[in-house]
Amino acid sequence: MSIFGLFRNIDINEEVKKYHATPDAILLDVRTKEEYKSGHISGSINIPVDDILEIEDKIPDHDTMIFVYCHSGNRARRAVDKMKMLGYKNAKNIGGIVDYKGLKVL
């Protein structure tokens, strides 16, 4: 099984619905700034995985529900792992935008 196959059981479309239904939740795109500018999910904020330590400046509450996505799910997993090491309790990898069926904004 490829590493990308590990994320196939995550349905980003369902997870975005959960994000919308969760008060005060954050939708976090951890792709590069260039990827984000080329199209992202409406309402998301961008902190590239390589800059994830900046999250403490942008989202200081470690109890915030954070739905994390990237292109395929791999960077989102890495970001969530780092966030948990920083003490974020509710960070969740929701997979990759490659599988997102909704509208992407520029």
C-alpha angles and dihedrals in degrees: 000000000000120000089250090059088065090070099047092094089061111087107203090191092060091042092054088053089053089049090055090049094050114087115232093003121150126223107210125195111198097186121113120285089251092053090047092052090051091062137319141173113279113259095023126128123214127232110155113229090244088059097042093125086072087071091088089063094047101036107025095167106089091196095062115120105243122189107200127199139165133167100298106356100263098099090042089057091050091048093050090050090053092045091052089051087055090053103261105150102188107043113133132188107227097179133241137335087225086080096042112117098187130091117293119210128213 
